[in-house]
Amino acid sequence: MLPLIVFAVGLAYSNYRQDRSEATRRVLETVRSMRLVLDSEVQRMTSGLQVLALSNSLQSGDFAAFRRLAAEFTGQYGDDSVLLVADRSGDQLFSSVTPGAANLPARNNREIVERVFARKAPQYSDLFVGSTKKQPIVTVEVPVLRNGEVAYALSFSPPIALFQRLVEQQRPNDQWTVSLLDTKARVFARTPNPADTFGKQASGALYDAMSRTPEAALSTISLDGVPLSSAFTKSQLTGWTVVAGIAESSLIAPLWRNVAITSLIGGILLLVGLTFAVRMAATIARGEMLHNLLIEELNHRVKNTLALMQAIAVQTFRSASRDERIKFEGRLGALAEAHNLLSQEKWAGSELRDVIARALQPFLLSNPDRIRMAGPPVPLSPRLAVVLSMIVHEIATNAAKYGALSNETGRVTLNWEIIADAPKPRLRLIWTESGGPPVTAPVQRGFGSRLIERSARDQLGGEATVDFLPRGVVCTVICTLDEAP
């Protein structure tokens, strides 16, 4: 029963890994969606400014007439927005918040003004302290072209609150942290704690990743010290970066909940089983009749346990694909067949050939000659019989899906031998495929491959290797033999 509990916990962890992968994908999709919203809003500002740049009053330098147009434009964004016009030297010629042009301060951000004149295209600033607002701002700048040359730089600084509202509206729930960063990775809008993080630079891991690639998913520590599963993407329009992350604690909590439930159920079943075994052991000396009764009761409890595990799996796999359910049911079926064989032998162990034949029976229905077995008689303890049955089932399942058993011409040779050069004899089992489809090594190992390797290592004290040779897959399993009872 304990291996079943371990298997259930492993299944819960596997589900957690899948959920985490799904969460990473969801975070990346979220930042991409937010980037589109940000770009759409900034593009709307830019288009409006480009229309203003073509107005007759601005083209002729009539700033008094231009003031009415400027007021209509800034009125869309609120009193905290400012529209400026500057010449090539950065001197202000017009300000939407100052009645006249006399004594206007020079632009603080001369660099972006120079870029507008040099590139003749819209530009977007990093966070800097504006000469008019005297507080940190970002600006959208467009050139005012006259006869193909830049006459002025038209600058608009929208309210920072506009970007703050954007991240708050796009935040999925309170487990998420969402930020907007300029090209120097400084925060100019964020939720939560916008006031405490405004103007701060992104944390180390995030800053390093942003310097290497325009988009990525990674684990980070937020400016609040919260571990996050994060993603970021850089806007090609503005150069600004959208960052979002979900708290790691919200991803790990379901894992611990599933493990706790599984462990509780397994512990109760284990306690019941141990209690029953102790009580039956006290009466075992009363004769063969009681011995047979114990075996029958054990079989009944094993079947009940497998039925309970299947019920748990049905609930766990409610939203899973049909292929995933078939895989799990096949593994559970292989385990049940091994227990049936041991039941016939009164749990005194079984013969290796019989264990393999039981595990391979579903794959031999159409053509029994496709798998050839050869090897000496090897008595197995119940423990080895169960684990080897699961391993052979996994190997055969992979062959049926991708290897020699997936077509009409493939063949499998299954050989085994006893190695007697150690304190305890060891079993070497070699599965060799031929005639199947062309073999290519998988990009990543699946759950079945990990089950084979971990079962051989952790439960058999041995090892399992899989070689993807051009002629076919070769799987070798080596384990130490127990003394069959």
Disulfide bonds with the S-S distance in Angstrom:
none
